[in-house]
């Protein structure tokens, strides 16, 4: 399975870039899945719903299924967080998996960067960052390709070349 990441600091434009890349790449006929890392407690369930009640009662896994979708929720209950490799193994095969976050993992990635965050680039100290997408592309000095953050087609071309699609 081909994987490519979008990384960057908080409010750098990662999620917007991910959304645009999924639209662009899937619009070109490729199947795409995504993995998103969350740094905090999150819940995809709703308090009081049957599935929430099952988890609250102590179920380790709850599989919710309908004619339109299914969702598998796993409560770690003190177990360590799954590695990216383990999570990827759970996905159905697709042409490309786009990964948001996981900045410390070694897969190839593009860094989203907005000057307004005041954050330094990750790229200079991390060779797994293969390119930068920034709202200040013309002013960055970095030893790899730099794209305008809104150049979705150009970024998609780059990512697809990088993964051989």
C-alpha positions in Angstrom: 0.0 0.0 0.0 1.3 3.4 -0.9 1.4 6.0 1.8 2.1 9.7 2.0 1.8 12.1 4.9 0.8 15.7 5.5 2.5 17.1 8.6 2.9 20.5 10.2 2.3 22.4 13.4 -1.1 23.3 14.7 -3.1 25.6 12.4 -0.7 25.1 9.6 -3.3 24.0 7.1 -2.9 20.3 7.3 -6.6 19.4 7.4 -7.5 21.7 4.5 -4.7 20.3 2.4 -5.7 16.7 3.3 -9.3 17.4 2.3 -8.2 19.0 -1.0 -5.8 16.2 -1.8 -8.4 13.5 -1.2 -10.8 15.3 -3.5 -8.1 15.8 -6.2 -6.6 12.3 -6.1 -9.9 10.5 -5.9 -11.2 12.7 -8.7 -8.3 11.4 -10.8 -9.7 7.9 -10.4 -7.5 6.6 -7.5 -8.9 5.1 -4.4 -7.8 7.0 -1.3 -8.1 6.3 2.5 -6.9 8.6 5.3 -5.4 8.2 8.8 -5.6 11.1 11.2 -3.7 11.3 14.4 -5.4 13.0 17.4 -3.3 14.3 20.3 -6.2 14.5 22.8 -9.2 12.6 24.0 -11.7 12.4 21.2 -15.0 10.5 20.7 -16.7 9.7 17.5 -19.7 8.4 19.4 -22.6 10.2 21.0 -23.4 10.1 24.7 -26.5 8.0 25.3 -26.5 6.2 22.0 -26.6 2.4 22.1 -23.0 2.0 21.0 -21.8 4.6 23.5 -23.7 2.7 26.2 -21.9 -0.6 25.1 -18.5 1.1 25.5 -19.4 2.7 28.8 -20.5 -0.7 30.0 -16.9 -2.0 29.4 -16.9 -3.4 25.8 -13.4 -3.5 24.4 -14.7 -3.2 20.8 -18.1 -2.0 19.4 -18.9 -2.5 15.7 -21.7 -0.3 14.5 -23.0 -1.3 11.1 -25.8 -0.2 8.7 -26.6 -0.5 5.0 -24.5 2.7 4.3 -21.4 2.4 6.6 -19.7 0.6 9.5 -17.5 1.8 12.2 -15.3 -0.2 14.6 -14.5 1.5 17.9 -11.8 0.0 20.1 -11.3 1.1 23.7 -7.6 0.8 24.6 -8.4 0.7 28.3 -4.8 1.5 29.3 -3.1 -0.5 26.5 -0.5 1.5 24.5 -1.5 3.5 21.4 -1.4 1.5 18.2 1.6 2.2 15.9 1.0 3.7 12.5 2.1 0.4 11.0 -0.5 -1.5 13.0 -3.2 1.0 12.0 -2.3 0.8 8.3 -2.6 -3.0 8.5 -6.3 -2.7 9.5 -7.2 -0.7 6.3 -8.7 -2.2 3.2 -6.3 -2.0 0.2 -6.4 1.3 -1.7 -4.2 3.1 -4.2 -3.1 5.7 -1.6 -3.4 6.3 2.1 -2.9 9.9 3.1 -1.8 10.3 6.7 -2.4 13.5 8.7 0.0 14.1 11.6 2.4 11.4 12.8 5.3 13.9 12.3 7.8 11.7 14.1 7.2 8.6 11.9 9.5 8.1 9.0 7.1 7.8 6.0 7.4 10.4 3.2 5.4 13.6 3.8 4.8 17.1 2.8 4.8 19.9 5.4 2.0 22.3 5.5 3.2 25.7 6.7 1.5 29.0 7.4 3.6 32.0 8.3 1.0 33.3 10.7 1.7 30.4 13.1 5.2 31.8 13.8 6.5 28.2 13.8 9.8 27.2 12.3 9.7 24.7 9.4 10.0 21.0 10.3 11.7 20.2 7.0 15.2 21.3 7.6 15.7 18.8 10.4 13.6 16.0 9.0 14.6 14.2 5.7 11.2 12.4 5.6 9.6 15.8 4.7 10.0 15.7 0.9 8.4 19.1 0.2 6.8 22.1 1.8 3.4 23.6 1.0 3.2 27.2 2.3 1.3 30.4 2.1 4.7 32.1 1.9 6.3 29.8 -0.6 8.2 32.5 -2.4 10.1 33.5 0.8 11.1 30.1 2.1 14.7 28.9 1.9 14.7 25.1 2.0 16.5 22.4 0.1 13.5 20.7 -1.3 10.5 21.6 -3.5 8.2 24.3 -2.2 4.6 24.7 -3.3 2.0 27.3 -2.7 -0.3 25.9 0.0 -3.3 26.3 -2.4 -1.7 24.6 -5.4 -3.6 21.4 -4.8 -3.1 20.0 -8.4 0.6 20.6 -8.3 1.0 19.1 -4.8 -1.1 16.1 -6.0 1.1 15.7 -9.1 4.2 15.7 -6.8 2.7 13.2 -4.3 1.5 10.8 -7.1 5.0 10.9 -8.7 6.6 10.2 -5.4 4.5 7.1 -4.7 4.6 5.9 -8.4 1.0 6.5 -9.4 
